[in-house]
Amino acid sequence: MRHRPAARDAKLVEQFSHVDALVAGLFDGVFSVEEVGRRGHLGLGCGDHMDGELVVLDGVFHLCHGDGTVCLLAADDPLAFAVVFDFGPAAAELVEALDSIDALTAAVAERVVSPNLFHAVRFDAHFATLSLREAKRQTKPYLPLAEAVHDQRENTVTDVTGTLLGFVAPSVFQGISVAGPHFHFLDSTAPVGGHVLGIGGATGELAVATSPGVTVRLPTTPEFLGADLELGDVDGAIRHAESDHQR
């Protein structure tokens, strides 16, 4: 049975840089944690030099590094890319036994007005299994994203409890954002987290907020201004970067 659609929220998703810039290998951190944090309390992204996976939870910035460690970021630490949302109190509903990201995305779809809007997601849950990746810090000259991800750290953890969060974006925004689901995770009891590649046996409280749009703040560095962003198969490059390279 389909749930009653949630009311549309006037607040916008706030994004710093865009995914096409990462696909092109523009990994320099040009936005500070402080300026990103002024725009939202929940979100994700990556650090300077594409170092690690960013998790913004309740206004605290965590960076899950490619060596498996997790640290807290300071206000002046730089970020290459970030997407955040002012995720206030939202009604949460119990969902049980989700065995894939597709199942989680379907649960989100049951609670929203339309797939043509942006949806911020927070899922506080226990996971029987969780597949994660953390990007490793890159050095100049940077490789394009599709090549840089081949040295990422990937692992599967079991019996973990924490917060999965992120966004489900309309398909037409591929390249500006990641179209469809884009989730990161942070363990509530241990220094474990990263970009979510897969889930299994997930049960917890799911909260969803719908936004009518996104604002994008672009870098103004010489590298960005001079970059060739006519990149060919952007969709293929993004899907490759988002996939599990252990398979």
Salt bridges, closest charged atoms under 4 A:
GLU14 OE2 - ARG39 NH2 3.26
ASP28 OD2 - LYS140 NZ 3.00
GLU35 OE1 - ARG217 NH1 2.94
ASP48 OD1 - HIS49 ND1 3.09
ASP51 OD1 - HIS65 ND1 3.23
GLU53 OE2 - ARG133 NE 3.00
GLU53 OE1 - HIS184 NE2 3.47
ASP58 OD1 - ARG122 NH1 2.87
ASP86 OD1 - HIS41 ND1 3.03
GLU93 OE1 - HIS3 NE2 3.11
GLU93 OE2 - ARG111 NE 3.38
GLU110 OE1 - HIS3 ND1 3.83
GLU110 OE1 - ARG111 NH1 3.56
ASP124 OD2 - ARG122 NE 2.97
GLU134 OE1 - ARG153 NH1 2.79
ASP159 OD1 - HIS126 NE2 2.55
ASP235 OD2 - ARG239 NE 2.94
GLU242 OE2 - ARG133 NH2 3.77
GLU242 OE1 - HIS195 NE2 3.20
ASP244 OD2 - ARG247 NE 3.38
